[in-house]
Amino acid sequence: MILKLGIPKGSLENATIDLFRRAGFQITTSSRSYFPGIDDPEIECMLIRAQEMARYVEDGILDAGLTGRDWIEENEADIVPVADLIYAKQSFGKVRWVLAVPEASNFRTVHDLEGKIIATELVATTKRYLASHGVKAKVEFSWGATEVKPPVLADAIVEVTETGSSLRANSLKIIDTVLESNTQLIANKTSWEDAEKRRKLEDIRMLLQGAINALGKVGLMLNVHRDNLAAVLGVLPALKRPTISNLSDDQWLAVNTILDESTVRDIIPRLKQAGGEGIVEYPLNKIVL
């Protein structure tokens, strides 16, 4: 059994390959090839633009692939959504397609764009958005550099953003959100009905979600005398449930827990003061729930 898997080429490429690395898969790319290597004999990878991924998965050229929900909806692709993977180019979160206009303009809502020109790469979705608001406007496909088109080449744009910094840098303001999107692992319907391929996809889903669960988390272990256990547990966040085990000396215990990395620098000194010893912080690749 070979699973043909599409990896998104472009802005999500590095983040996706890093996520697979955290999940235990080593993917190697070459500037001269669209067929990355992977250290799993049951998987063959191909680099495909996210915009086209859903279509190739729907047609069965690929068994599965990773792409944004935005491009699945744009292409109205008939596929099986296998997993929501909340990660993106910068923030490992959701992205937004927003309606933006020049800061100096008088446009305040989508209704102010009646009869105007809107540039975007997300043409079909933008047309459906306008129709849902009863607005008729000309939607033009943008090949790139969409932020620089208003006010000369377009009155407004629909563009994807994570932070909004690029829009602000081009003196644009957001007046509405057209669509929220995140990366999804999707499968061809026939491939999903294949028992071996479904098993493989379910394994990949579990490992990728485990890698996402571990983002921003670290493990912490320490030793503590029984007399100081209550004080040490009092330092740890109330909702965490540490593992406590006996050491060879029955007066001492080992405490192991998972914490948000951002809190550790404040917690470690408090643990030391509470009687913790041999405190070790270690990175995590996966947390499988």
C-alpha positions as CSV (number, residue, x, y, z in Angstrom):
1,M,0.0,0.0,0.0
2,I,1.3,3.4,-1.0
3,L,-0.5,6.6,0.2
4,K,0.0,9.5,-2.2
5,L,0.1,12.6,0.0
6,G,0.1,16.2,-1.1
7,I,2.3,18.7,0.8
8,P,1.3,22.4,0.3
9,K,4.0,24.3,-1.6
10,G,4.5,27.9,-0.8
11,S,3.8,29.8,2.4
12,L,2.7,26.7,4.4
13,E,5.5,24.4,3.1
14,N,8.1,25.0,5.9
15,A,5.5,25.0,8.7
16,T,4.0,21.7,7.4
17,I,7.4,20.0,7.0
18,D,8.3,21.1,10.5
19,L,4.9,19.8,11.9
20,F,5.6,16.4,10.2
21,R,9.1,16.4,11.8
22,R,7.6,16.9,15.2
23,A,5.1,14.1,14.4
24,G,8.0,11.7,13.6
25,F,8.3,12.0,9.8
26,Q,11.4,13.3,8.1
27,I,10.5,15.0,4.8
28,T,13.4,16.3,2.6
29,T,12.9,18.7,-0.3
30,S,15.0,19.7,-3.2
31,S,14.6,22.9,-5.3
32,R,14.8,20.7,-8.4
33,S,12.0,18.3,-7.5
34,Y,8.3,18.4,-6.7
35,F,8.6,14.9,-5.1
36,P,10.0,15.3,-1.6
37,G,11.5,12.3,0.1
38,I,10.0,10.9,3.3
39,D,11.3,8.2,5.7
40,D,8.1,6.2,5.5
41,P,7.9,3.5,2.8
42,E,4.1,3.6,2.8
43,I,3.9,7.3,1.8
44,E,4.8,9.1,-1.4
45,C,4.8,12.9,-1.2
46,M,4.2,15.5,-3.9
47,L,4.5,19.3,-3.6
48,I,1.2,21.0,-4.8
49,R,0.0,24.6,-4.4
50,A,-2.6,24.8,-1.6
51,Q,-4.9,26.5,-4.1
52,E,-5.0,23.3,-6.2
53,M,-4.7,20.6,-3.6
54,A,-8.4,19.9,-3.0
55,R,-9.1,19.5,-6.7
56,Y,-6.3,16.9,-7.1
57,V,-7.5,15.0,-4.0
58,E,-11.1,15.1,-5.2
59,D,-10.0,13.7,-8.6
60,G,-8.0,10.9,-7.0
61,I,-4.6,12.0,-8.3
62,L,-3.7,12.2,-4.6
63,D,-5.1,10.1,-1.9
64,A,-4.8,12.9,0.6
65,G,-3.3,16.3,1.2
66,L,-3.0,19.3,3.4
67,T,-4.7,22.6,2.4
68,G,-6.7,25.4,3.8
69,R,-10.4,25.3,4.3
70,D,-10.5,28.4,2.2
71,W,-9.4,26.6,-0.9
72,I,-11.7,23.6,-0.2
73,E,-14.6,26.0,-0.2
74,E,-13.3,28.1,-3.1
75,N,-13.2,25.0,-5.3
76,E,-16.3,23.4,-3.7
77,A,-14.4,20.2,-3.6
78,D,-16.1,17.0,-2.7
79,I,-13.6,15.4,-0.3
80,V,-13.4,13.8,3.2
81,P,-12.2,16.2,5.9
82,V,-9.9,14.0,8.1
83,A,-8.5,16.5,10.6
84,D,-8.5,20.2,11.5
85,L,-4.9,21.2,12.0
86,I,-4.8,24.6,13.6
87,Y,-1.5,25.9,12.4
88,A,-0.5,28.6,9.8
89,K,2.6,30.2,8.4
90,Q,3.5,32.3,11.4
91,S,1.1,31.8,14.3
92,F,0.1,28.1,14.2
93,G,-3.5,29.5,14.4
94,K,-6.3,30.4,12.1
95,V,-6.1,32.9,9.3
96,R,-8.8,35.3,8.0
97,W,-9.8,36.4,4.6
98,V,-10.8,40.0,5.1
99,L,-12.4,42.8,3.1
100,A,-10.1,45.8,3.2
101,V,-10.3,49.3,1.8
102,P,-7.9,52.3,1.8
103,E,-7.8,54.0,5.2
104,A,-8.5,57.4,3.5
105,S,-11.7,56.1,1.8
106,N,-15.2,56.7,2.9
107,F,-16.1,52.9,2.6
108,R,-17.4,51.7,6.0
109,T,-19.3,48.5,5.2
110,V,-19.6,46.1,2.3
111,H,-22.7,47.9,1.2
112,D,-20.6,50.9,0.3
113,L,-18.9,48.8,-2.4
114,E,-22.0,48.5,-4.6
115,G,-20.8,48.8,-8.2
116,K,-17.1,48.9,-7.2
117,I,-14.1,46.8,-8.1
118,I,-12.8,44.2,-5.6
119,A,-9.5,42.4,-6.3
120,T,-8.8,39.0,-4.7
121,E,-7.4,35.5,-5.3
122,L,-10.5,34.1,-3.6
123,V,-12.9,35.0,-6.4
124,A,-15.8,32.4,-6.0
125,T,-15.9,32.8,-2.2
126,T,-15.9,36.6,-2.5
127,K,-18.8,36.5,-5.0
128,R,-20.8,34.3,-2.7
129,Y,-20.0,36.7,0.2
130,L,-21.2,39.7,-1.8
131,A,-24.4,37.8,-2.9
132,S,-25.2,37.0,0.7
133,H,-25.1,40.7,1.5
134,G,-27.1,41.7,-1.6
135,V,-24.2,43.6,-3.0
136,K,-23.3,43.7,-6.7
137,A,-19.6,44.5,-7.4
138,K,-17.0,43.5,-10.0
139,V,-14.7,40.8,-8.6
140,E,-11.3,40.6,-10.4
141,F,-8.8,37.8,-9.9
142,S,-5.5,39.1,-8.5
143,W,-2.3,37.3,-9.4
144,G,-0.5,38.7,-6.4
145,A,0.6,41.9,-4.7
146,T,-3.1,42.5,-4.0
147,E,-2.4,44.9,-1.1
148,V,-1.0,47.6,-3.5
149,K,-3.9,47.7,-5.9
150,P,-6.2,50.1,-4.0
151,P,-7.1,52.8,-4.8
152,V,-5.8,52.9,-8.4
153,L,-6.5,49.4,-9.7
154,A,-9.3,48.4,-7.3
155,D,-11.6,50.0,-4.8
156,A,-11.1,47.2,-2.2
157,I,-9.5,43.8,-1.8
158,V,-10.3,40.5,-0.1
159,E,-7.0,39.2,1.2
160,V,-5.7,36.6,3.7
161,T,-4.1,37.8,6.9
162,E,-2.7,36.4,10.1
163,T,-1.7,39.6,11.9
164,G,-2.9,42.5,9.6
165,S,0.6,44.0,9.5
166,S,0.9,43.9,5.7
167,L,-2.5,45.6,5.3
168,R,-1.6,48.3,7.7
169,A,1.8,48.8,6.0
170,N,-0.2,49.5,2.8
171,S,-2.6,52.0,4.5
172,L,-5.5,49.6,4.3
173,K,-8.2,49.1,6.9
174,I,-10.3,46.0,7.5
175,I,-14.1,46.4,7.3
176,D,-15.3,42.8,7.5
177,T,-14.2,39.2,7.7
178,V,-15.2,37.1,4.7
179,L,-13.9,33.7,5.9
180,E,-11.9,32.2,8.7
181,S,-9.6,29.3,7.6
182,N,-7.2,26.8,9.0
183,T,-5.2,23.9,7.5
184,Q,-7.0,20.6,7.0
185,L,-5.9,17.1,6.2
186,I,-8.3,15.9,3.5
187,A,-8.8,12.6,1.7
188,N,-10.2,11.3,-1.5
189,K,-13.5,9.6,-0.9
190,T,-12.4,6.3,-2.5
191,S,-9.1,6.3,-0.7
192,W,-10.9,6.9,2.6
193,E,-13.0,3.7,2.0
194,D,-9.8,1.7,1.5
195,A,-9.1,0.0,4.9
196,E,-5.3,0.2,4.7
197,K,-5.2,3.8,3.5
198,R,-7.7,4.9,6.1
199,R,-5.6,3.2,8.8
200,K,-2.6,5.1,7.6
201,L,-4.5,8.4,7.5
202,E,-5.8,7.9,11.0
203,D,-2.3,7.2,12.2
204,I,-1.0,10.4,10.5
205,R,-3.9,12.3,12.0
206,M,-3.2,11.1,15.5
207,L,0.5,12.0,15.2
208,L,0.0,15.4,13.7
209,Q,-2.6,16.3,16.3
210,G,-0.2,15.1,19.0
211,A,2.5,17.4,17.6
212,I,0.1,20.3,17.6
213,N,-0.9,19.6,21.2
214,A,2.7,19.8,22.2
215,L,3.3,23.3,20.7
216,G,4.2,25.7,23.4
217,K,4.4,23.0,26.1
218,V,7.3,21.5,28.0
219,G,7.7,18.6,30.4
220,L,8.9,19.2,34.0
221,M,10.2,16.6,36.4
222,L,11.6,17.0,39.9
223,N,12.2,15.1,43.1
224,V,10.6,16.1,46.4
225,H,10.6,14.9,50.0
226,R,7.2,13.7,51.2
227,D,7.0,16.5,53.8
228,N,7.3,19.1,51.0
229,L,4.9,17.4,48.5
230,A,1.9,19.6,49.4
231,A,4.0,22.8,49.0
232,V,5.3,21.7,45.6
233,L,1.8,20.8,44.3
234,G,0.6,24.2,45.5
235,V,3.0,25.9,43.1
236,L,1.8,23.9,40.1
237,P,-1.2,25.2,38.2
238,A,-4.4,24.0,39.8
239,L,-5.8,22.3,36.6
240,K,-2.6,20.3,36.0
241,R,-2.5,16.7,37.2
242,P,1.1,15.7,37.8
243,T,2.3,12.1,37.9
244,I,3.7,11.2,41.3
245,S,5.8,8.0,41.8
246,N,8.0,6.5,44.5
247,L,11.8,6.6,44.5
248,S,14.1,4.0,45.9
249,D,14.1,6.0,49.1
250,D,10.5,5.8,50.3
251,Q,10.7,9.3,51.8
252,W,11.2,10.8,48.4
253,L,8.9,11.1,45.4
254,A,9.2,12.0,41.7
255,V,6.8,14.5,40.2
256,N,6.3,14.8,36.5
257,T,4.0,17.2,34.7
258,I,3.4,19.2,31.5
259,L,3.3,23.0,31.6
260,D,2.9,26.0,29.2
261,E,6.5,27.0,28.3
262,S,5.7,30.6,29.0
263,T,5.0,29.9,32.7
264,V,8.1,27.8,33.5
265,R,10.4,30.6,34.2
266,D,8.1,31.8,37.0
267,I,7.3,28.3,38.3
268,I,10.8,26.8,38.6
269,P,12.1,29.2,41.3
270,R,8.9,28.7,43.3
271,L,9.3,24.9,43.1
272,K,12.9,25.2,44.3
273,Q,11.7,27.4,47.3
274,A,9.0,24.8,48.0
275,G,11.5,22.0,48.4
276,G,11.8,20.6,44.8
277,E,15.2,19.2,43.9
278,G,16.7,17.9,40.7
279,I,14.4,20.0,38.6
280,V,14.6,19.1,34.8
281,E,12.8,20.9,32.0
282,Y,12.6,19.0,28.7
283,P,11.0,19.7,25.2
284,L,8.0,17.8,23.9
285,N,7.4,16.7,20.3
286,K,3.9,15.1,20.8
287,I,1.1,14.9,23.3
288,V,-1.3,12.2,22.3
289,L,-4.6,12.7,24.2
